[in-house]
Amino acid sequence: MSVIYILILISIVIAGGFLAAFIWAVRSGQFEDTHTPSIRILFENKKEKNKDRGEDKKSNMT
């Protein structure tokens, strides 16, 4: 029966750790800009994308 108490205590400590990590992330501004990441792919720079593909082809030919 004492094993159950130990497991409950360990699970409460782990849950508290996750709660502390979440509070730290919110306070440090991890969730402030939720709009930009969703539209970033729409404004991808095509010149850099083509340049990267060209370099990959050259390195594969040699």
ZAFI-724134 format. One line per 10 residues: number of its first residue (from 1); their letters; for each residue x, y, z of C-alpha. Coordinates in Angstrom, 3 decimals. Layout:
<atoms>
NUM = a = X,Y,Z  ...
</atoms>
This chain:
<atoms>
1 = msviyilili = 0.000,0.000,0.000  2.905,2.354,0.673  4.005,1.969,-2.967  0.825,3.758,-4.068  1.684,6.724,-1.846  5.182,6.893,-3.308  3.843,6.764,-6.882  1.283,9.470,-6.135  3.988,11.661,-4.617  6.276,11.146,-7.624
11 = siviaggfla = 3.449,11.938,-10.067  2.606,15.144,-8.171  6.256,16.220,-8.294  6.455,15.554,-12.050  3.165,17.394,-12.664  4.502,20.328,-10.641  7.627,20.344,-12.782  5.577,20.524,-15.967  3.457,23.305,-14.475  6.589,25.259,-13.539
21 = afiwavrsgq = 8.001,24.807,-17.062  4.737,26.039,-18.576  4.626,29.098,-16.312  8.266,29.867,-17.160  7.506,29.620,-20.897  4.533,31.955,-20.606  6.480,34.536,-18.589  9.448,34.467,-20.979  7.219,35.282,-23.957  7.126,31.949,-25.770
31 = fedthtpsir = 3.434,32.315,-26.620  3.205,36.037,-27.427  3.401,35.927,-31.247  1.031,33.255,-32.486  0.248,34.885,-35.840  3.670,35.179,-37.508  4.663,31.482,-37.556  1.444,30.547,-39.323  2.011,33.024,-42.177  5.799,32.688,-42.447
41 = ilfenkkekn = 5.528,29.954,-45.078  3.434,32.236,-47.303  6.270,34.763,-47.601  9.144,32.362,-48.176  12.025,33.886,-50.108  12.068,32.026,-53.435  15.536,33.222,-54.481  17.178,31.581,-51.476  15.145,28.415,-52.055  16.308,28.143,-55.691
51 = kdrgedkksn = 19.883,28.977,-54.700  19.907,26.166,-52.147  18.570,23.682,-54.680  21.229,24.687,-57.206  24.016,24.126,-54.702  22.645,20.697,-53.861  22.658,19.669,-57.533  26.252,20.830,-57.991  27.464,18.939,-54.939  25.694,15.748,-56.084
61 = mt = 27.316,15.908,-59.564  30.899,15.875,-58.262
</atoms>
